[in-house]
Amino acid sequence: MIAEVIVDIATSETDRIFSYLCDDTVAEGSRVHAPFGGRVTAGFVVALKETCDYPLEKLKKVTAADPMPALNAECLSLAKKIAARYACPLAAALRLFLPAEMRKGKVRELKKRYAELCAPLEEVKEKLSKTAKNQLAAAEFLAAHGKTECAALNADFAGSVAALEKKGLIKITEEQVLRDPYKTLEERGAAHELTEDQRRAVESIQSDSRTVQLLHGVTGSGKTEIYLTLIADCLKQGKTAIFLVPEISLTPQMLAQLRSRFGKNAAIMHSGLSAGEKFDEWWRLRSGEAKIAVGARSAVFAPLENLGVIVIDEEHDSSYQSETAPRYSTFDIANLRAKRNGCKLVLGSATPSVETYKRAKEGEFNLVPLKKRVNQRPLPEIVIADMRKEVRRGNNTPFSFALQSEIEECLSKGNQAILFLNRRGYSQTVICRDCGYVAKCENCDVSLTYHKDEDCLKCHYCGARYRMLRGCPECGGTHLSYAGTGTQRVEAELKNRFPSARVLRMDNDTTSGKEGHFKILKEFGEHRADILVGTQMIAKGHDFPAVTLVGILDADMSLHFSDYRSGERTFQLVTQVAGRSGRAEEKGKVVLQTYDPENEVLRYAIAYDYEGFYENEISLRAASLFPPFSKIVRVLVSGEDEKKTIEALRGVYEGLNALKESEPEAFLFFNKMRSPVGRIQNKFRYQVLMRLAENRVLAQIYKICAAQKSRDVLVSVEENPGSLA
């Protein structure tokens, strides 16, 4: 048999089929060990055939790397489409479907040795000396408890396993043991009876013939219960499901609900797991032991077959766009899988993206509205705190007088509060008041952030750490000031102003490790803290019944970015954060602090008027020809050698400019420039920005850019990028 193999080397030079001999242990989708270029490398079998044009005696042989094919037929087909769509090597697309450590051979099944008696206890005792007390005790233990792990048996009865095995009195077997990422996870949330609105939503989704269903429900409207009902129906039909959430911090909470409903049928997939845990969870899905994959963006590549439903919760979130090559859209991948399996793709959000909502309004997607909260409670009242007036009144703290008063009342009633600020650290920048020097990272063109608890400066782009300045390196001055407010400073101010309050902080600095998010959320959920301060990871999906107050400390932060989506993102963020309040019996309240209280985006958010916001926003986009009435394409060229990077940029620009001249009607805007952040991790960054009126030139853009890639320079293409920084 001839195996057509793609070697696991993601370069254009090796992006072609190589033929090898193989035996019948190798199947389509198998990972193999393949002799290549004087060494053995990993590869993927993409097809099998009986003959080839190359002389058989000159073909080398491959051997299977795993007991069963790692990739099923759907994965192979999808990888080929991804490679074609994003003009990337097929090996790079195939890698998306496997845990990275598995590909590199750094992880294997965890196997443990077990012992059991070969004969009845009395027969075993007759063959043992009365002085062999440990062996006798071990035999009695095995007779009473049956098969036991060898390590545990040796721990209690030293040396017994080897001695009993040598005498042929016990049988040793080796078995795979699956590592559980969340052993301490408390399963919660039994099935609830659906409300009339939820029942109508489920019926609408199941009866509609369209693939994509948009579940547009206000915060607290019970979207999760609808997802779980749809998944339960799929399992009854013998089908599988994928459940995507935008933040790793949300996955444990969701897994707890899934496990309480579906037991071990749910497997979790995200980057926070150990290598062994990632492999075992992937294996449970590939082997069919688990039927539901829950996780962040990468879980869309779960090795499941016979899919019955794919759910993308908080579909508007920018984290669903990959930031590494190939820069795929999670929606696009999910849509391909849904169409192949003939299943529903359910998008859920209280604040759908403008692009998604437009497609639903025009009938391409089925629009399923949920306009009321499950418990019929009103949405929390949002009050505006005008920070201009606060400054005039001499209030230089991060908290308006209105927020301080609300916090005091909230604490006096024994309730909880959430304070949101999308900026971590103690202060954003350190500035010399004598000469204006700003502390910047040596590797990146960005200012450093001061972290008070560690008394150091950190770069939030590359992670570099620097000692805190005691004087200005430019002029020697000692008048250093701290500009901006971060979550650390808010936490410190809270503890100073409300000394009896128990305060938790949740940001990238406090959530390291697999269970970093989970532990903080669990502690807050058990009411072992009164106030939770955090960045956007606390903004969506969480359900804390005792939270009656939410404070949004700087609503303007995302409002004035030089990004056509700044208004949309601000509306989404305000609505999502506000939705954490008043989810139980007591009415919720939100204090929104802003320097621009008359802004129309904030006014729509205060009224929870998504329709009004959408109509206003879509008219602005139509007038300015921004997405969804066009497509923005960014080509980012980066490398450590600035000269080579600029040469590659020139090649990209010339190729794209020639395309523009041949297809002028397809381009609304075209220009090259230095990236807003000109250097990250010692790599110089330049970009070409385009706004396209038509998608038909996309494939050519990818090909032109792929031709300029090299070992020294990375060229990546992004469609409607989440950030232009």
Disulfide bonds with the S-S distance in Angstrom:
none
